[in-house]
């Protein structure tokens, strides 16, 4: 599934849902980790392809179909027991981009909101791209300590050498640090800690501007509760918030197809 939006300066954003995730029933409590009671509804695992005049940028790479295989997600970790992923190899980001007629080697940049597996499990086919990760996120995710925090570095591409962002650029609205990918203020990575300490978002600026928010919130309604300053900024500046697990993301983008 994909939708696209093109503004007057030629920036295009497409949304691809890389399968679905089903969460454990209940809001909190130890029983969520023990009992196999799952919600009846599912959430998408979205990735966003941004077409900039300087090249293609992929924001997050979604989940891998290997996550449906027994043993891929270590069941000893409580965090990894709260979600069940439902997808096939045809649902992965690489397969969907190929189906849309996009050469994977044409993806010039990959920005990872954070390093949980449903946001970077599909990274390996994009080895030719420059991969951006916040320095804080990278340092907290590697090695044994990373595994104890719920990251899966054992499954990352062995050749992965990301460009680490210190996000020491100027503040933008409520975001205290930034990094301009191209240098024209159209694709700006902003520090958005909360879901993880090193979580980032992408501000895609154009005639219509978008905040690709990763797991900052599931949707704008949740954003108003989880990050009210960001929600106010989006509302006041006319920025559309697009989240990884928001089923309405394609509708919010609109379509020219």
C-alpha positions in Angstrom: 0.0 0.0 0.0 1.3 3.5 -0.8 0.1 7.0 -1.1 1.9 10.1 -2.2 1.9 13.8 -1.9 3.8 16.3 -4.0 4.2 20.0 -3.2 5.0 23.0 -5.3 8.8 22.6 -4.8 8.8 18.9 -5.9 9.1 17.1 -2.5 7.1 13.9 -2.6 6.3 11.6 0.3 5.1 8.1 0.0 3.8 5.9 2.9 4.4 2.1 2.8 2.9 -0.1 5.5 5.4 -3.0 6.1 2.9 -5.4 7.6 1.1 -5.0 10.9 1.7 -5.3 14.6 -0.7 -6.8 17.2 -0.3 -5.6 20.8 -1.0 -7.4 24.0 -4.4 -6.8 25.5 -4.6 -4.6 28.6 -2.9 -1.3 29.3 -0.5 -2.3 32.1 0.3 -4.9 34.7 2.4 -8.0 34.9 -0.4 -10.2 33.3 0.4 -8.5 29.9 3.8 -10.2 29.9 2.6 -13.6 31.0 -0.8 -14.2 29.3 -1.1 -14.6 25.5 -4.2 -12.3 25.2 -3.9 -10.2 22.1 -5.9 -7.2 20.9 -8.4 -7.9 18.1 -7.2 -4.9 16.1 -3.8 -4.3 14.6 -1.6 -1.3 13.8 0.4 -0.7 10.6 4.2 -0.4 10.6 4.7 2.5 8.3 7.8 3.7 6.5 8.1 6.9 4.5 9.9 7.5 1.3 10.8 11.2 0.7 11.7 12.2 -2.9 13.9 15.3 -2.7 15.6 16.9 -5.7 18.9 15.7 -4.4 17.8 12.1 -4.0 15.6 9.6 -2.2 15.4 9.4 1.6 13.8 6.5 3.5 12.6 7.3 7.0 12.8 4.0 8.9 12.9 0.7 7.1 10.1 -1.2 8.9 10.0 -4.7 10.1 11.5 -7.9 8.6 9.4 -11.0 7.9 11.9 -12.9 10.0 10.3 -11.4 13.0 7.4 -13.8 12.5 9.8 -16.8 12.9 10.0 -18.5 16.3 13.2 -17.5 18.1 13.9 -14.3 16.1 12.6 -12.1 18.9 14.1 -13.3 22.2 11.2 -14.2 24.5 13.2 -13.6 27.6 12.9 -9.9 27.2 9.7 -8.5 28.6 9.5 -5.6 26.1 9.7 -8.1 23.2 6.7 -10.0 24.5 4.3 -7.2 24.1 4.0 -7.2 20.3 3.4 -9.7 17.6 4.3 -8.9 14.0 2.3 -10.1 11.0 3.9 -9.7 7.6 5.3 -11.7 4.7 8.5 -11.0 2.7 6.4 -9.2 0.1 5.4 -6.7 2.8 8.9 -5.7 3.6 10.0 -2.2 2.6 12.5 -3.4 -0.1 9.9 -5.6 -1.8 7.3 -2.8 -1.8 9.8 -0.2 -3.2 10.7 -2.6 -6.0 7.1 -3.2 -6.8 6.6 0.6 -7.0 9.4 0.7 -9.6 12.1 2.1 -7.3 15.6 0.8 -7.5 16.9 0.2 -3.9 20.3 1.6 -4.9 18.6 4.9 -5.7 17.8 5.4 -1.9 20.6 7.9 -1.0 19.8 8.3 2.7 18.1 6.3 5.4 17.1 8.1 8.6 16.3 5.8 11.5 14.0 7.3 14.2 15.4 4.8 16.6 16.8 1.3 16.6 13.9 -0.9 17.8 13.5 -3.7 15.3 10.2 -2.6 13.7 11.9 0.6 12.6 15.1 -0.9 11.2 14.5 -4.6 10.7 14.3 -4.0 6.9 17.6 -2.1 6.7 19.9 -4.7 5.1 18.8 -4.2 1.4 19.6 -0.5 1.6 23.4 -1.1 2.2 24.2 1.5 -0.5 22.6 4.4 1.4 24.0 6.6 4.1 22.3 5.7 7.3 21.7 8.3 9.9 21.2 7.5 13.6 21.4 9.7 16.6 24.7 9.3 18.6 22.8 8.8 21.8 20.6 6.1 20.3 23.6 4.2 18.9 25.6 4.3 22.1 22.6 3.0 24.1 21.8 0.2 21.7 25.0 -1.7 21.0 26.5 -4.6 22.9 25.1 -6.5 25.9 23.6 -3.4 27.4 21.8 -2.7 24.2 20.3 -6.2 24.3 19.2 -5.7 27.8 17.3 -2.6 26.7 15.4 -4.5 24.1 17.6 -3.8 21.0 18.6 -6.6 18.7 22.2 -5.7 17.5 22.8 -9.4 16.7 20.4 -9.1 13.8 21.8 -5.8 12.3 23.7 -5.9 9.0 27.3 -6.7 9.9 28.6 -4.0 7.6 26.4 -1.3 9.2 28.5 1.8 10.0 26.0 4.6 10.5 26.6 8.4 10.4 26.1 9.4 14.0 24.2 12.6 14.6 25.0 14.8 17.5 22.1 17.1 16.6 24.0 20.2 17.5 22.2 22.3 14.9 19.8 25.1 15.8 16.6 24.5 17.7 13.4 24.3 15.6 10.2 25.0 17.5 10.1 22.6 20.5 13.0 20.6 19.3 16.2 21.5 21.0 18.7 20.1 18.4 18.7 19.5 14.6 20.7 18.3 11.6 20.0 19.5 8.1 20.6 16.4 5.8 21.0 18.3 2.5 21.6 21.9 3.7 18.5 23.5 2.2 16.2 23.2 5.2 13.9 20.8 3.5 15.0 17.6 5.3 15.9 18.3 8.9 16.4 15.6 11.5 15.3 16.9 15.0 15.9 15.5 18.4 12.6 14.0 19.7 13.5 11.9 22.9 10.7 10.2 24.7 10.1 6.7 23.3 13.8 6.2 23.6 16.5 8.6 24.8 18.0 9.0 21.3 14.7 9.0 19.3 14.6 11.5 16.4 12.0 12.8 14.0 12.2 14.2 10.5 10.9 17.6 9.6 10.1 17.6 5.8 9.6 21.3 4.9 7.7 22.3 1.8 4.5 24.1 0.7 3.0 21.5 3.0 5.2 20.5 5.8 5.3 17.2 7.6 6.8 15.8 10.8 7.7 12.1 10.4 7.4 11.2 14.0 8.3 7.6 14.4 7.1 6.4 17.8 6.8 9.9 19.3 3.1 9.0 19.4 0.8 6.6 17.6 -1.3 9.5 16.1 -1.9 13.2 16.6 -4.5 12.6 19.3 -1.9 10.7 21.4 0.7 13.4 20.5 -1.4 16.0 22.3 -1.1 13.9 25.5 2.5 12.6 25.1 4.2 15.7 23.7 1.8 18.7 24.0 4.5 21.3 23.0 5.1 19.4 19.7 1.4 19.1 19.1 0.9 22.8 19.6 3.8 23.6 17.2 2.4 21.3 14.6 -1.0 22.9 14.9 0.3 26.5 14.9 2.8 26.0 12.0 0.4 23.8 9.9 2.7 20.8 10.1 1.1 17.4 9.5 2.2 14.7 12.0 2.8 11.3 10.4 3.5 8.4 12.8 4.8 4.9 12.3 1.7 3.2 13.7 -1.0 5.6 12.4 -3.4 3.9 10.0 -4.5 7.3 8.8 -1.1 8.3 7.6 -1.9 7.7 3.9 -5.0 9.7 4.2 -3.1 12.6 5.9 -0.7 12.6 3.0 -3.4 12.7 0.4 -3.0 11.1 -3.0 -2.4 12.2 -6.6 -3.0 8.7 -7.9 
